[in-house]
Amino acid sequence: MFIYLAMMIGNKIGRLGERIACKFLMKHGHRIICRNYLRHTGEIDIISSRGGEIHFAEVKTISRETQFDVNHETLDEFRAEERVDSVKLRHIQRTIEFYCMENGVHDLELVVDVIAVELSGKWPFRKFRVNHIKNVID
């Protein structure tokens, strides 16, 4: 029961983080093309365009109030973006290849970003911090 409850809360927090990330990107001149692009190689949370670039964003969200997978002693030092490892980045790269083939993307610059959203306060969260880490893959 606890695991199911933790997953439900985690899914709500993740969706909220993605909505915040979309608004953040639009505020900074991005046009959202697609959300939750899913293929057998993985998922890309947000695909957006800005200028001559297409951005593929991985969104990681944590809540300081409902964090289940980090022990209390390290919670203050834990950062959401640390959950994007080399395996996740390889899955993102493969999924980008599918996206480009399916959508005929050839001459645009491709940028992979990580957007970390940190929520604070109790549900519904009133405060958040966004850290947009641009171009994490060269």
TORBAZA-365780 format. One record per residue: residue number from 1; y, z, x of N, C-alpha, C in turn; chain; residue in one letter. Coordinates in Angstrom, 1 decimal. Example, Ala and Ser with C-alpha at 12.3 -4.5 7.8 and 13.67 -1.06 7.14 Angstrom:
[1; [-5.7; 7.8; 13.2]; [-4.5; 7.8; 12.3]; [-3.3; 7.8; 13.2]; A; A]
[2; [-2.2; 7.1; 12.8]; [-1.1; 7.1; 13.7]; [0.0; 7.9; 12.9]; A; S]
end
This chain:
[1; [-1.2; 0.0; 0.8]; [0.0; 0.0; 0.0]; [1.3; 0.0; 0.9]; A; M]
[2; [1.3; 0.8; 1.9]; [2.4; 0.9; 2.8]; [2.7; -0.4; 3.5]; A; F]
[3; [1.6; -1.1; 3.9]; [1.8; -2.4; 4.6]; [2.4; -3.4; 3.6]; A; I]
[4; [1.9; -3.4; 2.4]; [2.4; -4.4; 1.4]; [3.9; -4.1; 1.1]; A; Y]
[5; [4.2; -2.8; 1.0]; [5.6; -2.4; 0.7]; [6.5; -2.8; 1.9]; A; L]
[6; [6.0; -2.6; 3.1]; [6.8; -3.0; 4.3]; [7.0; -4.5; 4.3]; A; A]
[7; [6.0; -5.3; 3.9]; [6.1; -6.7; 3.9]; [7.2; -7.2; 2.9]; A; M]
[8; [7.1; -6.6; 1.7]; [8.1; -6.9; 0.7]; [9.5; -6.6; 1.1]; A; M]
[9; [9.7; -5.4; 1.7]; [11.1; -5.1; 2.2]; [11.5; -6.1; 3.3]; A; I]
[10; [10.5; -6.3; 4.2]; [10.8; -7.2; 5.3]; [11.2; -8.6; 4.9]; A; G]
[11; [10.5; -9.1; 3.8]; [10.8; -10.5; 3.3]; [12.2; -10.5; 2.7]; A; N]
[12; [12.6; -9.4; 1.9]; [13.9; -9.3; 1.3]; [15.0; -9.3; 2.4]; A; K]
[13; [14.7; -8.5; 3.5]; [15.7; -8.4; 4.6]; [15.8; -9.7; 5.3]; A; I]
[14; [14.7; -10.4; 5.5]; [14.7; -11.7; 6.2]; [15.5; -12.8; 5.4]; A; G]
[15; [15.3; -12.8; 4.0]; [16.0; -13.7; 3.2]; [17.5; -13.4; 3.2]; A; R]
[16; [17.8; -12.2; 3.2]; [19.2; -11.8; 3.2]; [19.8; -12.2; 4.5]; A; L]
[17; [19.1; -12.0; 5.6]; [19.6; -12.4; 6.9]; [19.9; -13.9; 7.0]; A; G]
[18; [19.0; -14.7; 6.4]; [19.1; -16.1; 6.4]; [20.3; -16.5; 5.6]; A; E]
[19; [20.6; -15.9; 4.5]; [21.8; -16.2; 3.7]; [23.1; -15.9; 4.4]; A; R]
[20; [23.1; -14.7; 5.1]; [24.2; -14.4; 5.9]; [24.4; -15.4; 7.0]; A; I]
[21; [23.3; -15.8; 7.7]; [23.4; -16.8; 8.8]; [24.0; -18.1; 8.3]; A; A]
[22; [23.5; -18.5; 7.1]; [24.1; -19.8; 6.5]; [25.6; -19.7; 6.3]; A; C]
[23; [26.0; -18.6; 5.7]; [27.4; -18.4; 5.5]; [28.2; -18.4; 6.8]; A; K]
[24; [27.6; -17.7; 7.8]; [28.3; -17.6; 9.1]; [28.4; -19.1; 9.7]; A; F]
[25; [27.3; -19.8; 9.6]; [27.4; -21.2; 10.2]; [28.4; -22.1; 9.4]; A; L]
[26; [28.4; -22.0; 8.1]; [29.4; -22.8; 7.3]; [30.8; -22.4; 7.6]; A; M]
[27; [31.0; -21.1; 7.8]; [32.4; -20.6; 8.2]; [32.8; -21.2; 9.5]; A; K]
[28; [31.8; -21.5; 10.4]; [32.2; -22.0; 11.7]; [32.0; -23.5; 11.8]; A; H]
[29; [32.1; -24.2; 10.6]; [32.1; -25.7; 10.6]; [30.8; -26.4; 10.5]; A; G]
[30; [29.7; -25.7; 10.3]; [28.4; -26.3; 10.1]; [28.2; -26.8; 8.7]; A; H]
[31; [27.5; -27.9; 8.5]; [27.0; -28.3; 7.2]; [25.5; -28.0; 7.2]; A; R]
[32; [25.0; -27.2; 6.2]; [23.6; -26.9; 6.1]; [22.9; -28.1; 5.6]; A; I]
[33; [21.9; -28.6; 6.3]; [21.0; -29.7; 6.0]; [19.8; -29.2; 5.2]; A; I]
[34; [19.2; -28.2; 5.7]; [17.9; -27.8; 5.2]; [17.6; -26.3; 5.6]; A; C]
[35; [16.9; -25.6; 4.7]; [16.5; -24.2; 5.0]; [15.0; -24.2; 4.9]; A; R]
[36; [14.4; -23.4; 5.8]; [12.9; -23.1; 5.8]; [12.1; -24.4; 5.8]; A; N]
[37; [12.4; -25.2; 6.8]; [11.7; -26.5; 7.1]; [10.3; -26.1; 7.7]; A; Y]
[38; [9.3; -26.4; 6.9]; [7.9; -25.9; 7.3]; [7.0; -27.1; 7.5]; A; L]
[39; [6.3; -27.0; 8.7]; [5.3; -27.9; 9.0]; [4.1; -27.1; 9.7]; A; R]
[40; [3.0; -27.8; 9.9]; [1.9; -27.0; 10.5]; [2.2; -26.5; 11.9]; A; H]
[41; [3.2; -27.0; 12.5]; [3.5; -26.5; 13.9]; [4.4; -25.3; 13.8]; A; T]
[42; [5.0; -25.0; 12.7]; [5.9; -23.8; 12.6]; [7.0; -24.1; 11.5]; A; G]
[43; [7.9; -23.2; 11.5]; [9.0; -23.2; 10.6]; [10.4; -23.1; 11.3]; A; E]
[44; [11.3; -23.8; 10.8]; [12.7; -23.7; 11.3]; [13.5; -23.1; 10.1]; A; I]
[45; [14.2; -22.0; 10.4]; [14.9; -21.3; 9.3]; [16.0; -22.1; 8.8]; A; D]
[46; [16.9; -22.6; 9.6]; [18.1; -23.3; 9.2]; [18.3; -24.6; 10.1]; A; I]
[47; [18.5; -25.7; 9.4]; [18.9; -26.9; 10.1]; [20.3; -27.2; 9.6]; A; I]
[48; [21.2; -27.4; 10.6]; [22.6; -27.7; 10.2]; [23.2; -28.8; 11.1]; A; S]
[49; [24.3; -29.3; 10.7]; [25.0; -30.3; 11.6]; [26.4; -29.9; 11.8]; A; S]
[50; [26.9; -30.2; 13.0]; [28.3; -30.0; 13.3]; [28.7; -31.0; 14.4]; A; R]
[51; [29.7; -31.7; 14.1]; [30.1; -32.8; 15.0]; [29.0; -33.8; 15.1]; A; G]
[52; [28.6; -34.1; 16.3]; [27.5; -35.0; 16.6]; [26.2; -34.3; 17.0]; A; G]
[53; [26.1; -33.1; 16.6]; [25.0; -32.3; 16.9]; [24.2; -31.8; 15.7]; A; E]
[54; [22.9; -31.7; 15.9]; [22.1; -31.0; 14.8]; [21.6; -29.7; 15.5]; A; I]
[55; [21.8; -28.7; 14.7]; [21.4; -27.3; 15.2]; [20.2; -26.9; 14.4]; A; H]
[56; [19.2; -26.3; 15.2]; [18.0; -25.8; 14.6]; [18.0; -24.3; 14.9]; A; F]
[57; [18.2; -23.5; 13.9]; [18.4; -22.1; 14.1]; [17.2; -21.2; 13.7]; A; A]
[58; [16.8; -20.3; 14.5]; [15.8; -19.3; 14.3]; [16.6; -18.0; 13.9]; A; E]
[59; [16.4; -17.5; 12.8]; [17.1; -16.3; 12.3]; [16.2; -15.1; 12.5]; A; V]
[60; [16.7; -14.1; 13.1]; [16.0; -12.8; 13.2]; [16.9; -11.7; 12.7]; A; K]
[61; [16.3; -10.9; 11.7]; [17.1; -9.9; 11.0]; [16.4; -8.6; 11.2]; A; T]
[62; [17.2; -7.6; 11.5]; [16.7; -6.2; 11.5]; [17.6; -5.3; 10.7]; A; I]
[63; [17.0; -4.3; 10.1]; [17.8; -3.3; 9.4]; [17.6; -1.9; 10.2]; A; S]
[64; [18.7; -1.3; 10.4]; [18.7; 0.0; 11.0]; [18.1; 1.1; 10.1]; A; R]
[65; [18.1; 0.8; 8.8]; [17.6; 1.8; 7.9]; [16.1; 1.7; 7.5]; A; E]
[66; [15.6; 0.4; 7.6]; [14.2; 0.2; 7.1]; [13.3; -0.4; 8.2]; A; T]
[67; [13.6; -0.2; 9.5]; [12.8; -0.8; 10.5]; [11.4; -0.2; 10.6]; A; Q]
[68; [10.4; -1.0; 10.5]; [9.0; -0.4; 10.5]; [8.3; -0.7; 11.8]; A; F]
[69; [8.7; -1.7; 12.6]; [7.9; -2.1; 13.7]; [8.5; -1.6; 15.0]; A; D]
[70; [9.4; -0.7; 15.0]; [10.0; -0.2; 16.3]; [10.1; 1.3; 16.1]; A; V]
[71; [9.6; 2.0; 17.2]; [9.6; 3.5; 17.0]; [11.1; 4.0; 17.1]; A; N]
[72; [11.3; 5.1; 16.6]; [12.6; 5.7; 16.4]; [13.3; 5.9; 17.7]; A; H]
[73; [12.6; 6.2; 18.8]; [13.3; 6.4; 20.1]; [14.0; 5.1; 20.6]; A; E]
[74; [13.4; 4.0; 20.3]; [13.9; 2.7; 20.9]; [14.8; 1.9; 19.9]; A; T]
[75; [14.9; 2.4; 18.7]; [15.6; 1.7; 17.6]; [17.0; 1.3; 18.0]; A; L]
[76; [17.7; 2.2; 18.6]; [19.1; 2.0; 18.9]; [19.3; 0.9; 20.0]; A; D]
[77; [18.3; 0.7; 20.8]; [18.4; -0.3; 21.9]; [17.8; -1.6; 21.5]; A; E]
[78; [17.0; -1.6; 20.4]; [16.3; -2.8; 20.0]; [17.3; -3.9; 19.4]; A; F]
[79; [17.1; -5.1; 19.8]; [17.9; -6.2; 19.4]; [17.0; -7.3; 18.7]; A; R]
[80; [17.4; -7.8; 17.6]; [16.6; -8.7; 16.8]; [16.3; -10.0; 17.6]; A; A]
[81; [17.2; -10.4; 18.4]; [16.9; -11.7; 19.2]; [15.8; -11.5; 20.2]; A; E]
[82; [15.5; -10.3; 20.5]; [14.4; -10.1; 21.5]; [13.0; -10.5; 20.9]; A; E]
[83; [13.0; -10.7; 19.6]; [11.7; -11.1; 18.9]; [11.5; -12.6; 19.0]; A; R]
[84; [12.3; -13.4; 19.7]; [12.1; -14.8; 19.9]; [11.6; -15.0; 21.3]; A; V]
[85; [10.3; -15.3; 21.4]; [9.7; -15.4; 22.7]; [9.4; -16.9; 23.0]; A; D]
[86; [8.8; -17.1; 24.1]; [8.5; -18.5; 24.6]; [7.5; -19.2; 23.7]; A; S]
[87; [6.5; -18.4; 23.1]; [5.6; -19.0; 22.1]; [6.3; -19.5; 20.9]; A; V]
[88; [7.2; -18.7; 20.4]; [8.0; -19.1; 19.2]; [8.9; -20.3; 19.5]; A; K]
[89; [9.5; -20.3; 20.7]; [10.3; -21.5; 21.1]; [9.5; -22.8; 21.2]; A; L]
[90; [8.3; -22.7; 21.7]; [7.4; -23.9; 21.7]; [7.1; -24.4; 20.3]; A; R]
[91; [6.8; -23.5; 19.4]; [6.6; -23.9; 18.0]; [7.8; -24.6; 17.4]; A; H]
[92; [9.0; -24.0; 17.7]; [10.2; -24.6; 17.2]; [10.4; -26.0; 17.8]; A; I]
[93; [10.1; -26.2; 19.1]; [10.3; -27.5; 19.7]; [9.3; -28.5; 19.0]; A; Q]
[94; [8.1; -28.2; 18.8]; [7.1; -29.1; 18.1]; [7.6; -29.4; 16.7]; A; R]
[95; [8.1; -28.4; 16.0]; [8.6; -28.6; 14.6]; [9.8; -29.5; 14.6]; A; T]
[96; [10.7; -29.4; 15.6]; [11.8; -30.3; 15.7]; [11.4; -31.7; 15.9]; A; I]
[97; [10.3; -31.9; 16.7]; [9.8; -33.3; 16.9]; [9.4; -33.9; 15.6]; A; E]
[98; [8.7; -33.1; 14.7]; [8.4; -33.6; 13.4]; [9.6; -34.0; 12.6]; A; F]
[99; [10.6; -33.1; 12.6]; [11.8; -33.3; 11.8]; [12.5; -34.6; 12.2]; A; Y]
[100; [12.6; -34.8; 13.5]; [13.3; -36.0; 14.0]; [12.5; -37.3; 13.7]; A; C]
[101; [11.2; -37.2; 13.8]; [10.4; -38.4; 13.4]; [10.5; -38.7; 11.9]; A; M]
[102; [10.4; -37.6; 11.1]; [10.5; -37.8; 9.6]; [11.9; -38.3; 9.1]; A; E]
[103; [12.9; -37.9; 9.9]; [14.3; -38.2; 9.4]; [15.0; -39.2; 10.3]; A; N]
[104; [14.3; -39.9; 11.2]; [14.9; -40.9; 12.0]; [16.1; -40.4; 12.8]; A; G]
[105; [16.0; -39.2; 13.4]; [17.0; -38.7; 14.2]; [16.8; -39.2; 15.6]; A; V]
[106; [17.7; -39.9; 16.2]; [17.5; -40.5; 17.5]; [18.7; -40.2; 18.5]; A; H]
[107; [19.9; -40.5; 18.0]; [21.1; -40.5; 18.9]; [22.0; -39.3; 18.8]; A; D]
[108; [21.5; -38.2; 18.2]; [22.3; -37.0; 18.0]; [21.8; -36.0; 19.0]; A; L]
[109; [22.7; -35.1; 19.5]; [22.3; -34.0; 20.3]; [21.7; -32.9; 19.5]; A; E]
[110; [20.5; -32.5; 20.0]; [19.8; -31.4; 19.4]; [20.0; -30.1; 20.0]; A; L]
[111; [20.3; -29.1; 19.3]; [20.6; -27.7; 19.8]; [19.8; -26.7; 19.1]; A; V]
[112; [19.1; -25.8; 19.9]; [18.3; -24.8; 19.3]; [19.1; -23.5; 19.5]; A; V]
[113; [19.4; -22.8; 18.4]; [20.1; -21.5; 18.4]; [19.2; -20.4; 17.9]; A; D]
[114; [19.6; -19.2; 18.2]; [19.0; -18.0; 17.6]; [20.2; -17.3; 17.0]; A; V]
[115; [20.0; -16.9; 15.8]; [21.0; -16.1; 15.1]; [20.4; -14.7; 14.7]; A; I]
[116; [20.9; -13.7; 15.3]; [20.5; -12.3; 15.1]; [21.4; -11.7; 14.1]; A; A]
[117; [20.8; -11.1; 13.1]; [21.6; -10.4; 12.0]; [21.1; -9.0; 12.0]; A; V]
[118; [22.1; -8.1; 12.2]; [21.7; -6.6; 12.2]; [22.4; -6.0; 11.0]; A; E]
[119; [21.6; -5.5; 10.1]; [22.1; -4.9; 8.8]; [22.2; -3.4; 9.0]; A; L]
[120; [23.2; -2.8; 8.4]; [23.3; -1.3; 8.5]; [23.7; -0.8; 7.1]; A; S]
[121; [23.4; 0.5; 6.9]; [23.6; 1.1; 5.6]; [22.4; 1.0; 4.8]; A; G]
[122; [22.4; 1.5; 3.6]; [21.2; 1.5; 2.7]; [21.3; 0.3; 1.8]; A; K]
[123; [20.2; -0.1; 1.3]; [20.1; -1.3; 0.4]; [21.0; -1.0; -0.9]; A; W]
[124; [21.8; -2.0; -1.4]; [22.1; -3.2; -0.7]; [23.0; -3.1; 0.5]; A; P]
[125; [22.7; -3.7; 1.6]; [23.4; -3.5; 2.8]; [24.9; -3.9; 2.7]; A; F]
[126; [25.8; -3.1; 3.2]; [27.2; -3.4; 3.1]; [27.8; -4.0; 4.4]; A; R]
[127; [27.1; -3.6; 5.5]; [27.7; -4.0; 6.8]; [26.6; -4.8; 7.5]; A; K]
[128; [27.1; -5.8; 8.3]; [26.2; -6.6; 9.1]; [26.9; -7.1; 10.3]; A; F]
[129; [26.2; -7.4; 11.4]; [26.7; -7.9; 12.6]; [25.9; -9.2; 12.9]; A; R]
[130; [26.5; -10.3; 13.2]; [25.9; -11.5; 13.5]; [26.1; -11.9; 15.0]; A; V]
[131; [25.0; -12.2; 15.7]; [25.1; -12.6; 17.1]; [24.5; -14.0; 17.1]; A; N]
[132; [25.4; -15.0; 17.4]; [24.9; -16.4; 17.4]; [24.7; -16.8; 18.9]; A; H]
[133; [23.5; -17.0; 19.2]; [23.2; -17.4; 20.6]; [22.9; -18.9; 20.6]; A; I]
[134; [23.8; -19.6; 21.2]; [23.7; -21.1; 21.2]; [22.9; -21.7; 22.3]; A; K]
[135; [22.2; -22.7; 22.0]; [21.5; -23.6; 22.9]; [20.5; -22.8; 23.8]; A; N]
[136; [19.5; -22.2; 23.2]; [18.6; -21.3; 23.9]; [17.5; -22.1; 24.7]; A; V]
[137; [17.4; -23.4; 24.4]; [16.5; -24.3; 25.1]; [17.3; -25.4; 25.7]; A; I]
[138; [17.1; -25.6; 27.0]; [17.9; -26.7; 27.7]; [17.1; -28.0; 27.6]; A; D]
end
